[in-house]
Amino acid sequence: MARTVSIGRQDFERMITEDCFYVDKTNFIREWWENKDDVTLITRPRRFGKTLTMNMVERFFSVKYAGKGEVFENLNIWRDEKFQKLQETIPVINLTFAGIKCNNYEEALVQIKQVIADLYLSHFGLRNSGILQEPEAEYFDGVTRNLPEINFAISLRKLCVFLQSYFHEKVIILLDEFDTPLQAAYIHGYWNELISFVRELFEATFKINPYLDRAILTGITRVSKESLFSGLNNLKVISMISDKYTDSFGFTQEEVSAALKEFELEDKEKEVKFWYDGFTIGNRTDIYNPWSITNFLDKKVFQSYWANTSNNDLVGELIQGGSDELKIMMEQLMEGGTVRVGISDHIDFSLLKTDSPVENEASVWNLLFASGYLTIANRSAHNEYDLRITNEEVREMFQSMIHRWFSPIRKYNEFLKALLGNDVGLMNRFMNDVALKTFSSFDSGNKPSEEAEPERFYHGFVLGLMVDLADRYTVTSNRESGYGRYDVMLKPKKKDLPAIILEFKVHDPEDEEDLEETVVSALKQIIEKNYNASLIDEGFLKETIRAYGFAFEGKKVKIDGGDLQKVNSIIKATEKKKVAGKITAKKKLSAKRRGAARKN
């Protein structure tokens, strides 16, 4: 009979004693202990079993569970007599920063201090044990009362002192999701303030702490050593590209196959692989996210579970505000392609919004990879990797995310209908409505400007187009064709649909009298630079190709175009009008001069 699937349970002992579905990961205890690293930082995507593993490690080593080792009796670690003797003999400090996602520094600092105060309260027996000197007891009371004058940066080291004095053993420290408050600090703009406090806390706890036996930190990202771990030369980093602990977090193919058999779902294995497989950790491929698998075992429905467990604010912000090249590469990924980038084992948050596109993009790709949204398709030389979207679940998440960016645009599908139906009037009404309501919200760069907003919106809009047209069109942007680079091309997958070229221009009052002239300038560029050349080379007929010019002035938009014959007619009519206007202007000037001469 299949075990009960418990969703979200992080209590290891209850998982075992209540016969909940659990994949045995206790070999991690042996591997970690025998590696003898002082401080181990393990980065894995969210919902990858990090918290449950930390609870398991505490339950195994902590002296507070002495005499209750039977919970491990049927698990892998119990087969090693050496570890049976080691079990429940060491004081353990276990804390998490998972819930610290604050909008400002003051609130984040209060919450970190409260986590530590609660930790002290859980060891309150030390306060009245008789081992504390009076100044130590006063410090203990100050932490539990969250007194502002107490130096909290040394609080974890102090607790190690107290525990070592009582149990006569050095301490294991487990810190889960250390980077959660740091990501919130980056998003909400108090990074420098928080990093200063956390650096001081970490140095006192993990560097200059003679009462520490060893420690594990977990998170999604390793923050760059220069900003957080400077001077921490005893840190062993285990990232997604490391070969240690490759099967300790996440489910392997063998484990998933066994689970499907237990729940009589063997016939679904191919679909399960399509939806949820794809993570690569070190030298191991075919790693599954545990959250997705356990939810599928419970609900037996193929849908996005893991990818929708957070709001993805940082990822969305970075893609929306990213460079042209980043968005082009994102398009390639959504179409099933790969991107080649350099991957390191840390994230430098200071580079995520730098003015240097190269540094910015490298940090963004590293974050997407560390977060599990992208996986390794192929390794190349010099720490470069071909990355692809991890699986169907993640692809669906990106599609949903793009739709959310456009959620204020209730008539979004009407625009696609107008574009494919060549309804220029409706396209104009829609785009002007959208520009008025949403352009400013799409500019998330460091130096927002009125001129930059339409371009930023356009790149977000390309991703939106791609979602709803992916079954009918291949959408590309900023690619070479003819004598230059077009802005957007929609290439139909079936020849009975029109091919479409879009060109975007911001109105320049020095060169163009009004938006109408700007539109014509965009259309002329499509024709003169022969942007349809690549389509013609692929066998598309000229009469099936359309071109549209988009002109922006602030939040006003003008669109015109159609098939190439109509486009040429628009260009000729405008040029004729300009010539007529010049002639009229000359006549008026001549008449004015004659009138002035008669007066003289």
Buried (B, 14 or more C-beta within 10 A) or exposed (E): EEBEBBEEBBBBBEBBEEEBBBBEBBBBBBEBBEEEBBBBBBBBBBBBBBBBBBBBBBBBBBBBBEEEBEBBEEBBBBEBEEBBEBBBEBBBBBBBBBEBBBEBBEBBBBBBBEBBBEBBEEBEEBBEEEBBEEEBBEBBEBBBEBBEEBEBBBBBBBBBBBBBBBBEBBBBBBBBBBBBBBBBBBBBEBBEBBBBBBBBBBBBBBBEBEBBBBBBBBBBBBBBBEBBBEEBEBBBBBBBBBEBBBBBBBBBBEBBBEBBEBBEBEEBBEEBBEBBBBBBBBEBBBBBBBBBBBBBBBEEEBEBBBBBBEEBEBBBBBBBBBBBBBBBBBBBBBEEEBBEBBBBBBBBBBBBBBEEEEBBBBBBBBBBBBBBBBBBBEEEEEEEBBBBBBBBBBBBBBBBBBBEBBEEBEBBEBBBBBBBEBBBEBBBBBBBBBBEEBBBBBBBBEEBEBEBBBBBBBBBBBBBBBBBBBEEBBBBBBEEBBEEEBBBBBBBEEEEBBBBBBBBBBBEEEEBEEBBBBBBBBBBBBBEBEBBBBBBEEEBEEEBBBBBBBBBBBBBBBBBBBBBEBBBEBBEEBEEEEEEEEEEEEEEEEEEEEEEEEEE
